[in-house]
Amino acid sequence: MRKKTTRRASSLLCTLALAGIAVVAGAFAPPAWAHDGQTDRSWQRMRGLPDYTVDPAWPKQLPNNWILGQVAGVAVDRYDNVWVLHRPRSNTVDELGAAQTPPRSECCFPAPPVLVFDREGNVINSWGGDGPGYNWPATEHGIWVDNQNNVWIGGNGAADRQILKFTSSGRFLMQIGQPSTDPLDSLRTDILGQVASLTVDDRANEVYLADGYGNKRVIVFDSRTGAFKRLWGAYGNAPVDTPPGPYDPTAPVATQFRNPVHCVRLSDDGFVYVCDRVNNRVQVFTKAGRFLKEFFVRPETRGNGSVWDITFSNDRNQRYLLVMDGENNVVWTLDRSSGAVLDKQFHNGRNAGQFHWLHQAATDSRGNLYTGEVDTSKRLQKFTLDRDRR
């Protein structure tokens, strides 16, 4: 019986080998096509990795003959409403044909820069733009909604050296920093440096900024008073503003952040994850700014880099990091503990479920993924989590 079982096992291994499926250390390793976002996802599902399907009917047509510009920020509040910060001024004349004088076509008008969608994809609120008492950014970038339903907004225009805080209805509450053309300085705390991303620690009443396109740092303020708390650069050291030169994957690992420092996110267990976009890495810190570890994501990537934004899987321990890659235009799945790259999904393109300049993202309480694109895509998409495979 033992010989017969052994022969059957050998025959199975031979069959798998002929089929092009590798067998490693007694376990079945997935074939190359299992990592192709365009093809069969069965291997990923068998391994329990987050798996998504695009919802092509979400969101619904915008009201009022509106059109989206570049999607500069995506956030989900505690009610699972989806908040979008976009750039109305990024639309072209032909995209805003109805807004011309005289109108050149029947569509469209620019939507207000802040839009709120319900679960079904309906616009349920909108506001934003210039107003008394604050300086709206010249180029919108980054949005966050805290547990008090306050809305935080950043900007990465050349003189955008401030962030803004509003109520959920758009009433102005606070501004940190102010527009400036002063030289960039990552050690200054009275003005910022083109903020890319914001995250609020509700328990500690602190707002973390990826600061960002001009400066090369993470900086933290009191979210109630706006008082400065602390800052740091790569590896938890003082930030360095000296330009490091073009990224070279064959060069030694960079000791400083490269612009842009594109995201900052907090995990449920209290760690700070920072997107060092062009360096193709995630750096992980304590809330005090002590460096813990770093993960590299396709480090051979050049151009605009591979690490644009991060969100977490919605299992209890947030086991996986979902990394938005706007250069390769895929979503990478990483083991959050080790940083091992486990999977990639989706593909560059303009069809539903594909990306061009995948920019920022957020997940809701059910694990669904919402993504925004910039450059010429100007698109918001929803990807439904396969909840049978969580």
N, C-alpha and C positions, 0 to 999 in steps of 0.2 A: 504493500500500500504506500509506503514511504517513497519508493522509487517512482511509482505512478504519479504521486503528488508532485514530486520534484520535476518529473518530465513535463507535467502540465504547467507548472510555474515557469519552467524554462521556455516552453512553447509560447506562453503568454508574453514573456519578456521579449522574445524574438519578434512576435507579432507587433508589439508596441514599438520596438526599434525600427521595424520596417515601415511603420506608419509615421515615423519621424518624431515620436514622443520619447523624450529622454527619461531614464529611470536613474535617480540619484539616491544613494544611501537608503535603498529600500522604499523610497517614496516616489510617487509619480510627479515629475516636474512638468509644468505646462509647456507646450510647444510655443514657438515664436509667435504664432498668430494669436495666442491667447492675450498678448499685450497690445494688439492692434485695435484701437478704438472703433474701427469700422466693422469689425467682424464678430464672430460668435463669442458671447460673454460667459459661457458655461463654466469655464475654469475659474473665473473670478467669483462666480456665484457659489461654486462648490467650496471655495476657500472662505466664504463669509465676508468678502470685501464689499464696501458700499458700491452699489450698482445703480445707475440712473438712466432714466428714459426721458427724452425731451417731451414737453407738453406744448405742441405747436399752436394750441388755441389760447395760450396764456402769454401776455395779458390780452385783454379785449381791446378793441379799437378805442383809441383815446377820444374823449368828448371834445366838443367845441372846435372841431377841425384842427386839433393840435397835432404836433409832431415832436418826437424826441430828438434831442441833440446827442452828443457824446455822453455816455453814461459814466459819470465821474465818481459815483458812490452808490452802494447798495447796503441796506441794513434791514433787519427784521426786529420789530418790537415784541414786547411780551405777550401781545395779543395775536401774533403772527401776521400783522400787517406788514407789507413790504414798502420800505421807504427808498425812494430813488432821488438822487441828486444828479441832474444832468446839466449840460451846457447849451442853453438856448442859442447863444451867440456863435456856436460852432456850425449851425445850419447854414447852407448856402442859399443864395438868392432864389434859385429854382426850387429848392425845397420849401421855401417860404413864399411861394408865388402869390398866394392870396393876401399876404401882408404887404405887398408892394403897392406903391402909388403911381399910376393906377395898378390894380391887380393884374398879374400876368397869367394866372391860372386859378383854378378853383380851390387849390390846396397849397399851402397849409399856413397855420399860425404857430409861432413858437409856444410850447407849453411852459407854464411857470417852472422855475428850476427845481422846486421840491414837489414831488408827486407821491401820493400814498395809495397803495393798492390793497384791496382785500384779498382773501384766499382765492376768490373766483376770478381775480384779475380786473376788477372794476376800480376805476379811480374814485376814491372816497374823500380825498382832500388834496389841496394844492395851494402853494403860496411861494414866497421868496422873491429875491431881487432887492434893489436899492430901497432904503427907507431911512427915516430920521433916527439919529443916535448911534448908528453903526456903519461899518464899511463892508458892503457886500464884496466878496472876492471877484477879481477880474476874470479868473479862471477857476471854476468850482472844482474841488477835489476832496472827496471823503465825506462820509456822513455816518453818524452814530445816534442811536436813540437809547437813553438810559432808562432805568427802572422807574424814574419819576416822570417819564414821558417827555423829557427835555430832549431837544434835537441839537446836535453839534455838527458844525459845518467847517470845513477847511478850504484852502485854495492854494494853487500853485502858480499863479501869475507872477511875473517878474517882481512886482511890488507887493504881493500878497504876503504880509508878515503878521497875520492875525488869524484867529479862529473866532467863531460866533456860537452863541448858545441862545436857543429860542424855546418857547413852549411848543407843544404839538400843534397849536393853532397858528403859529408863526409870530407870536408876540416876542419881541426882543427882550433878552434877559441880561446878557453879559458879552463883552468882547475882551479877549486876551491878546495883547499886542496891537499894532496898528500898521497901515500901509507905510512902506518906507523904501527908499532907494539907497539907503546906507549900505556899505559893503557887508557882505554876508559874514557872520561871526557865530560859530557854533557854541561860544561861551557866553554870549549875551542872553539875558533872560527877560528883557523888557520888550523885545520884538522877536518874531519867529523867522523861519526861513523856508517858506513855501511848503506848507504842511500837506502831506499826502494821505494821512490816515489818522483816525481818532478812535480811542476805546476808553470807556469809563469803567472804573472799578467802583461799583455802587456801594459796597460795604465800607471801603476806605474813603469814599468821596474824593477820588482822584481821577483826573483825565490824563491819559497817556497819548502822546503825539509822535507819529513818525515824521520827523522834521529834518529833511525830507528831500525836496528837489534842489534846495539851495544849501541849507545846513546839512550836516552829516551826523545826526544824533537822534536819540530818544529823549524827550523832555516831558516832565510830569508836573502838573499844576493841581491845586486844590479845586475841585469841581464846583464848590459853592462860592468861594471868594475870588478865585483866579490867582491866588498867591503861588509863587514858584516853590516847588518842592525839591527836585533833583533832576540831573541829566547824566547821560553817558553816551559814549561812542562804541565802536566795535570792541568786543572782548571786555566790555565794562570799563574801558579806559577813557580818559578825557578825549573828546572828539578832536579830530585833526581836519582842518579845512584845506590843506595842501592837495591840489589835484593829483590823484594817483596815476593818471595816464590811462590809456585804453586797456580794457580787460584782455588778458592773454591767458588762455587755459593752460599753457605750458609753463607759466611763471609761478614763483612761490605764492602761496596763499596770501591774499591781501590782509594787512594788519589794521586796516581802517575800512569804514563803510565807503561804498561808492554811491554817488547820486544815481537814482533816487533811493533813499531809505523809504520804501514804498508801503509798508504796512507795519502795524503793531497790534497784536491780539493777545488776550489773556485767556488762559485755559481755566477750567473750573477748579483745578487743584493749585492755582495761584502762580503759574509760570508765565513769563512774558516772551512771546514769539515775535521776532522782527524779520521782515523781508529785506534782505540786502540784495536787491533785484539783479543788478548787473554782475555782481559777484556770484550769482547762482547759488545762494545759500540762505538758510534759515539760521539765525542765532537765537539761543534760548538763554534767558536770564531769570534771576529772582526778581521780585518786585523792587528790591533795593538796588538793582542794577548789577548784581554779581553774575559774571558769565558762568554758564554751566556747560554748554555744548553747542555744536553747530552741525547742520546737515547740509549736504550738497545735493543739488537736483540738476541732473544733466549738465555737469560742469563744463562740457565742451561747447555749450551754447554761447554764441557771441551776440551781436546786435543789442537788443533791449533786455536781454537776460531772461531767466526762466522762473524767477520767484516774484510774482506780482502781488499776490494776496494769499491769505490763508484763512480757512475756516476749519472747524472740527467736526468729526462724526458725532452723531447724537446718541450714541450708546452711553451708558452710565459713566464709564471711565474715559470717554473721548479717546478711544484707542487709536484713531487714525487722524492724521493731518491731511487735509485736502488742499493742495497747492495749485493756485491758478497760474498758468504759464502763458503769458501773452505773446511770447516770441515763437514758441513751438505750437501754441494754441491748442493745448491739451490740459486736462486736469490730472495731476499726479496724486496717487494715494501713497502716503508714507506711514510706516509704523511710528507712532508718536514717541515711543520710548527710545527706539534705536536709531530712527531716521532712515531705516531701510526703505528703498523705493519698492513698493509691492505691485503697483499697477499704474496704468495710464488709461484715460478714457477720452473719447471725442477726437476731433481732427480739425485742421485748418480748412476753412471754406466759408461759404455764405449761405448754405442750406440750414434749415432748422436743425439744431443740435451740433452745429459746427461753429467755429469762432474765427474772428479776425480782430486781433488785439484784445483778447480776453483781459479784463481790467480789474474789476473788483467783484466780490461775491459775498453771499450770506446764506445761512441755513435757518429753516424754521424749526418749530418744536417737533415736527414729524420727520425731520431729516431731509426735507426737500431743499434743493439747491437753486439759488437765484443768482444769475450772472449778468454783468453789464460789460459792454464793449465800447471802445473809443475808436479814434481814427475815423475811417469812413463807414464803419458798421453801425454805430449809434443804435445799439440794440439791447433789449432786455429779454432774458429767457428764463424759463423755469424748467427744472429737471426733477422729475419725481423719483424718490428713492424707492427701490424695490424692497418693500418692508418685510417680505418673506425671507430676505437674505441678510438682514441686519446682523 
